[in-house]
Amino acid sequence: MARSKQDVIQIDAGSTASAGSNTDGMLLAGIVLPSAMTGSTITIQFASSPGGWVDIKETDGSALSFTVSTGDLIRVDPSGFAFGSAGFLRVVSGSTEAANRKIILIYRES
C-alpha cells in the first residue's frame, strides 16, 4: 500500500503565500481548500529548500493555476509533480487573504 500524508499549511491574513510544505519524497495529489478564500485562483511554487521559491509552469509556459472552489478538494495529477518530490511546495493566492486560511496538501508515494 502506498504511503501518504496530509500537511496543513496556512496563508496568513494580509499575505498571498503560505509557508512551505516538505514533500518528504512524495508527490502532490490533492489540495483541500478552506470554507472561505479571498483569492479566486491559486498557484503552486517550488523550492529545493525553504526560500528561493519559483513558479511552477506548464509545458506551454503558463502558470500552473487552479480555480478556487472553497471547501472542496482539488484533484492534482501526481505525475506532474515528479520534480517536486525532493523539496518544498507552497500555495500562492491570487489575492491578499483577508483572514488566516488553512489549506491541506495531500501527498502520496509514486
C-alpha positions in Angstrom: 0.0 0.0 0.0 1.4 3.4 -1.0 2.4 5.8 1.8 0.6 9.1 2.0 0.5 12.2 4.2 -1.5 15.4 4.8 0.2 18.6 5.6 -1.7 21.7 6.9 -0.2 25.0 5.7 -1.5 28.5 6.3 -1.7 31.7 4.3 -1.7 34.4 6.9 -4.2 37.3 6.8 -2.7 40.2 4.7 -0.5 37.7 2.7 -0.7 35.8 -0.5 1.8 32.9 0.1 1.7 30.1 2.5 4.6 28.6 4.4 6.4 25.8 2.7 5.4 22.2 2.9 8.1 19.5 2.8 7.2 16.9 0.3 9.1 14.1 2.1 9.8 12.5 -1.2 6.1 12.2 -2.1 4.0 13.7 -4.9 1.3 16.2 -4.5 -2.1 14.5 -5.2 -4.7 16.9 -3.8 -5.4 20.3 -2.2 -8.2 20.9 0.3 -9.3 24.5 0.4 -10.9 26.2 3.4 -14.5 27.3 3.5 -13.5 30.8 2.6 -10.8 32.3 0.3 -10.3 35.9 -0.9 -8.4 34.9 -4.0 -10.3 33.2 -6.9 -7.2 31.3 -8.1 -4.2 29.6 -6.5 -0.8 28.8 -7.9 1.9 26.5 -6.6 5.6 27.3 -6.1 8.6 25.0 -5.6 11.9 25.4 -3.7 14.6 22.7 -3.2 15.0 24.2 0.4 12.8 26.8 2.1 13.2 30.1 0.4 14.2 30.7 -3.2 10.7 30.0 -4.4 10.0 29.6 -8.2 6.7 29.4 -10.0 5.7 26.1 -11.4 4.8 26.4 -15.1 3.0 24.2 -17.5 4.9 22.9 -20.6 3.5 25.9 -22.6 5.0 28.4 -20.2 1.7 29.3 -18.5 1.5 29.3 -14.7 0.1 26.2 -13.1 -3.1 27.6 -11.7 -6.3 26.2 -10.0 -9.6 27.9 -9.7 -10.6 28.2 -6.1 -13.7 26.3 -5.0 -14.0 26.9 -1.3 -14.3 23.9 0.9 -13.6 21.5 -1.9 -10.8 19.1 -2.8 -8.8 19.8 -5.9 -7.5 16.6 -7.5 -4.0 17.0 -8.7 -2.3 14.7 -11.2 0.7 13.5 -9.1 2.8 12.7 -12.3 3.1 16.4 -12.9 4.9 16.8 -9.6 7.7 14.2 -10.0 10.3 17.0 -10.0 9.0 18.3 -6.7 9.3 15.1 -4.7 12.6 16.3 -3.2 11.8 19.8 -2.0 9.1 22.1 -0.7 5.8 23.4 -2.2 3.8 26.4 -1.2 0.4 27.8 -2.3 0.0 31.3 -3.5 -3.4 33.0 -3.6 -4.3 35.3 -6.5 -5.3 38.0 -3.9 -4.2 39.1 -0.5 -6.2 37.0 2.0 -8.5 38.8 4.4 -8.1 36.2 7.2 -5.8 33.3 8.0 -6.5 30.4 5.6 -5.6 26.8 6.4 -5.0 24.6 3.3 -4.4 20.9 3.4 -1.9 19.4 0.9 -2.3 15.7 0.3 0.8 13.7 -0.8 1.3 10.1 -1.9 4.2 7.9 -2.9 4.8 7.5 -6.6 
